[in-house]
Structures are given as structure tokens and as C-alpha cells.
Amino acid sequence: MRTTVGIIGGGPAGLLLARLLHRAGIDCVVLEARTREYVEQRQRAGMLEQGTVDALREAGAAERLEREGLVHQGIELRFERERHHIDFPALTGGRTVTIYAQTEIVKDLVALQLADGPPLLYEAEALAVEKPESATPVVRFRHEGRERTLTCDWVAGCDGYHGVSRDAFPAGTARSYAHDYPYSWLGVLAEVAPSGDELIYARGERGFALHSMRSPTVSRLYLQVPNGTDPDDWPDDRIWDELAARFAIDGDWTLHRGPIMSKSVTTMRSYVHEPMRHGRLLLAGDAAHIVPPTGAKGLNLAVSDVRVLARGLTRLHRTGDTQLLDRYSELCLQRVWQATRFSDDMTKMLHAQPDGDAFDHRMQLARLRRITASRHAAAELATNYAGLPLPV
Ligand SMILES: Cc1cc2nc3c(=O)[nH]c(=O)nc-3n(C[C@H](O)[C@H](O)[C@H](O)COP(=O)(O)OP(=O)(O)OC[C@H]3O[C@@H](n4cnc5c(N)ncnc54)[C@H](O)[C@@H]3O)c2cc1C
């Protein structure tokens, strides 16, 4: 097989890149290791920055998102049994965020792709990227029981944190930075209307909790739990009781309870791989960086990488100009490091530290009080949460 851009991974990054390239008249092939059903059901992110919504619109993939997405004007912080609204439009000059599940973005992109191309191969597992320094890098992959090759002008490594693309960087050409957090999230998807209009970030001595939603009838809730937690140790009643305790305030508020459809435990890690390009291999999304989900940045970063990559490849295709592609890594990493910093700040401010002492606890409260008392500090949080400017 031969194509201009070989895309490894059919998650949000790979699918969106394929769509943007297709619209620019650049041919590509997407290789996805899993089945369509698996990829469409994988529960993950749900909060979209304005730039992410714009990118999906630009790709012609925002029709259902515009109909069904829930526009949010801010978030709520809860601590010491008080609630504080952070008003994004007032603090950022009118910006908002949109709630629309990653599963739905993937379904929308897959439907478009299967309707009018470019090719998307499921159960096609990339085994290795070969000769990334050459003018014709090759992706070796397994499909329908046979080993095959895809020869490309460019390879986009959109294969997530556990993919193979990063392995093609020869020793000494890249460096990675990682940090593991001493707690995890138990996430549940519940068939019940959200208990409020906004995301609620609650910090208490029992640990962190997050109230989120996927639609007007489906809630997504998270609890901070110790690393190594088995979800089976958390029967539904225990989860609801713990959520109710962590969200409790002095005043009127009720947590809506309902059937839990799924539960899983996610570990928390920050990871950045530098640079994001080697020769004609370019990494995008989780293949190059992951953040703890507290700042809701993972999916948004994947989309902003892809936007730069699509623009760089389109400019090259139309004018022969490689300037944007040459700066790809540098442009993306500036935003990646800022999102990593923000996610790290939010994570450390809101989670109970397993080995923390009374001083650490007071510091966390002082940080939260600063945000709720100072317009300047609140604006800093709102600006980062709603999304820093896109690189291009
Ligand atoms: C459990 C969980 C919860 C999350 N919650 C949030 C959240 O609340 N908010 C937020 O912003 N972010 C969240 N994230 C992060 C967010 O979902 C990711 O940042 C986002 O999925 C990145 O998209 P991607 O396309 O780069 O990678 P992925 O979505 O990981 O897609 C990569 C794709 O590549 C495929 N693949 C892997 N290896 C190969 C191979 N060798 N050959 C072919 N295909 C391959 C995979 O099957 C997958 O489909 C969460 C992540 C996880 C894991």
C-alpha cells in the first residue's frame, strides 16, 4: 500500500487528522488496532475547549455536537462545605466550554470517514515505523492475519500512550519527562440526570470528587482512590455514599443517584516526549504527552496538535512551504507544557495528599481561597481551563 500520510491510530487525534487532510485534498490511510465497536465505546474525556469545537467544525464534524453539546459558563469549586462559581465568560472576555463525550466525537468522525473515505482499517495493528529519516518511511502492520507495509511520504503517530510510534525515535534523539501521582480516579458512568448544571470540583479531607456529565440524562462522576484500587471493592451504594459525603455543603443540594452503567480506575500520570518529530514521523496527542485528567486537557491537546499538523501538511501540499512543519514540535510543546503545568497545579491543589501533613492541607486551602477571593487568580484558572490560544 502507498499513501501520502500514514496515520497510526483511529482515536480522536488520528480520525480528526484524516478528516482535515481529506478536506484539503491530501490522501491518507488510518490504521487502527482495535475494532470499531471497541473504539466507539471507550469512555474517556468530555470537556471541549472552544478551539476544539472550532477544529471539529472546520473538519465538518460538528453538526451533532452543535445540536447536543451542553455549553457551560463555568465550573464550581467546593471546599470546606462551601460552593464557589467560577464564571468563565466574565473572567475571560466571553469564553465558554462545551460538554460532549469523546465517544460521540469518535462516532461522528468514524461515520464521516466510512461514508466518503479516506480508508480506515480496523484490527490493523502497526508493528513498527521504519526509515522515518528517509523520504519514504514505511509502517509495518498486521491486518487480517497477514503482515503488510504502508509506504508513506509522512507518518502521523496518533497511536496513544501505549502505541509503537515513539519507539521509532532512535536512541539519543528524544527525551521524556514523567511524573506519577500517588492516587487514582474511580470513574463511574450513571444513568441519572446530572445533579447540577456545572462541573463540580470538590476538595475535602476524605479526598477529591468530580461531578460531571455526558448528557442531560447521563452523569459522569469520579472519586479519588488509592493507587491499586480494585473497582470491585466499590459496590454502588458505597460509591454513592462516598460521593455524597465529599460533595456535602452547608445548604441545599442533593446528589442524584441512579443505576451505575460502568466503573473503572484510572491512574494519574504526566508525561511529555520531546521532540514530537523525527524525520518524517510526527507524533500527535497521547502518543506524545499525557496529563492527569483534573484539568480536562488530554483530548483538547490532541486536537490542538492535529490542527497544527494538518495546517503544516496542507501548506506543504499547496505551496511546498515546510516552515510550519519544521516548527511543529516547538509550536505544540509550548502549549503542551502549559497544559501540563495547569493540570499538575489543579491536581495537587484538589487531591488529599496521602503523605500530606496539616501544613500541606492549609496550603491547598490557601490556594483555593486565593482563587475565590481574587479576580486575578480566578481569571488565571478560567483562562487556562477554557483553553490557551491555539498555536496556529
Ligand atoms: C480512562 C481515561 C479517562 C480520560 N478522561 C479524560 C478526561 O476526563 N478529560 C480529558 O481531557 N482527557 C481524558 N482522557 C485523555 C483523553 O481521552 C486522551 O487525551 C485522548 O483520547 C487522546 O486522543 P488520542 O487520539 O491522542 O489517543 P487515543 O484516544 O489513545 O487513541 C489512540 C488510538 O490508537 C490505537 N492504537 C494504539 N496502538 C496502535 C497500534 N500499534 N496500531 C494501530 N493503532 C493503535 C488505539 O487503539 C487508539 O484507538 C482520559 C484518558 C483515559 C485513558
The ligand as a Tripos MOL2 file, in Angstrom:
@<TRIPOS>MOLECULE
LIG
   53    58     1     0     0
SMALL
NO_CHARGES

@<TRIPOS>ATOM
      1 C1         -9.5310    6.2910   31.2590 C.3       1 LIG1
      2 C2         -9.2360    7.6620   30.6650 C.ar      1 LIG1
      3 C3        -10.0050    8.7660   31.0450 C.ar      1 LIG1
      4 C4         -9.7570   10.0270   30.4830 C.ar      1 LIG1
      5 N1        -10.5140   11.1040   30.8810 N.ar      1 LIG1
      6 C5        -10.2510   12.3060   30.3380 C.ar      1 LIG1
      7 C6        -10.9970   13.4500   30.7010 C.ar      1 LIG1
      8 O1        -11.8940   13.3770   31.5210 O.2       1 LIG1
      9 N2        -10.6920   14.6350   30.1080 N.ar      1 LIG1
     10 C7         -9.6840   14.7480   29.1510 C.ar      1 LIG1
     11 O2         -9.4690   15.8180   28.5870 O.2       1 LIG1
     12 N3         -8.9670   13.6950   28.8110 N.ar      1 LIG1
     13 C8         -9.2310   12.4840   29.3660 C.ar      1 LIG1
     14 N4         -8.5020   11.4340   28.9940 N.ar      1 LIG1
     15 C9         -7.4990   11.6430   27.9880 C.3       1 LIG1
     16 C10        -8.1090   11.6470   26.5880 C.3       1 LIG1
     17 O3         -9.1060   10.6720   26.4820 O.3       1 LIG1
     18 C11        -6.9790   11.4320   25.6110 C.3       1 LIG1
     19 O4         -6.0990   12.5370   25.7480 O.3       1 LIG1
     20 C12        -7.4240   11.2870   24.1710 C.3       1 LIG1
     21 O5         -8.0770   10.0460   23.9810 O.3       1 LIG1
     22 C13        -6.2260   11.3920   23.2310 C.3       1 LIG1
     23 O6         -6.5810   11.0160   21.9350 O.3       1 LIG1
     24 P1         -5.5370   10.2800   21.0080 P.3       1 LIG1
     25 O7         -6.2540   10.0610   19.7220 O.co2     1 LIG1
     26 O8         -4.2570   11.0080   21.0330 O.co2     1 LIG1
     27 O9         -5.2310    8.8890   21.7290 O.3       1 LIG1
     28 P2         -6.1810    7.6440   21.9750 P.3       1 LIG1
     29 O10        -7.5730    8.0750   22.2550 O.co2     1 LIG1
     30 O11        -5.4990    6.7800   22.9720 O.co2     1 LIG1
     31 O12        -6.2110    6.9010   20.5780 O.3       1 LIG1
     32 C14        -5.1110    6.1620   20.1010 C.3       1 LIG1
     33 C15        -5.6320    5.0770   19.1940 C.3       1 LIG1
     34 O13        -4.5290    4.3600   18.6500 O.3       1 LIG1
     35 C16        -4.8190    2.9940   18.6550 C.3       1 LIG1
     36 N5         -3.5460    2.2510   18.6690 N.ar      1 LIG1
     37 C17        -2.6780    2.0830   19.6960 C.ar      1 LIG1
     38 N6         -1.6210    1.3740   19.2990 N.ar      1 LIG1
     39 C18        -1.8030    1.1070   17.9920 C.ar      1 LIG1
     40 C19        -1.0550    0.3960   17.0220 C.ar      1 LIG1
     41 N7          0.1070   -0.1820   17.3440 N.pl3     1 LIG1
     42 N8         -1.5460    0.3130   15.7650 N.ar      1 LIG1
     43 C20        -2.7200    0.8940   15.4220 C.ar      1 LIG1
     44 N9         -3.4840    1.5730   16.3180 N.ar      1 LIG1
     45 C21        -3.0280    1.6730   17.5810 C.ar      1 LIG1
     46 C22        -5.6420    2.7880   19.9240 C.3       1 LIG1
     47 O14        -6.4390    1.6330   19.8640 O.3       1 LIG1
     48 C23        -6.4930    4.0550   19.9150 C.3       1 LIG1
     49 O15        -7.7030    3.8970   19.2320 O.3       1 LIG1
     50 C24        -8.7150   10.1750   29.5460 C.ar      1 LIG1
     51 C25        -7.9400    9.0720   29.1760 C.ar      1 LIG1
     52 C26        -8.1750    7.8280   29.7350 C.ar      1 LIG1
     53 C27        -7.3000    6.6530   29.3390 C.3       1 LIG1
@<TRIPOS>BOND
     1     1     2 1
     2     2     3 ar
     3     2    52 ar
     4     3     4 ar
     5     4     5 ar
     6     4    50 ar
     7     5     6 ar
     8     6     7 ar
     9     6    13 1
    10     7     8 2
    11     7     9 ar
    12     9    10 ar
    13    10    11 2
    14    10    12 ar
    15    12    13 ar
    16    13    14 ar
    17    14    15 1
    18    14    50 ar
    19    15    16 1
    20    16    17 1
    21    16    18 1
    22    18    19 1
    23    18    20 1
    24    20    21 1
    25    20    22 1
    26    22    23 1
    27    23    24 1
    28    24    25 2
    29    24    26 1
    30    24    27 1
    31    27    28 1
    32    28    29 2
    33    28    30 1
    34    28    31 1
    35    31    32 1
    36    32    33 1
    37    33    34 1
    38    33    48 1
    39    34    35 1
    40    35    36 1
    41    35    46 1
    42    36    37 ar
    43    36    45 ar
    44    37    38 ar
    45    38    39 ar
    46    39    40 ar
    47    39    45 ar
    48    40    41 1
    49    40    42 ar
    50    42    43 ar
    51    43    44 ar
    52    44    45 ar
    53    46    47 1
    54    46    48 1
    55    48    49 1
    56    50    51 ar
    57    51    52 ar
    58    52    53 1
@<TRIPOS>SUBSTRUCTURE
     1 LIG1         1 GROUP 0 **** ****
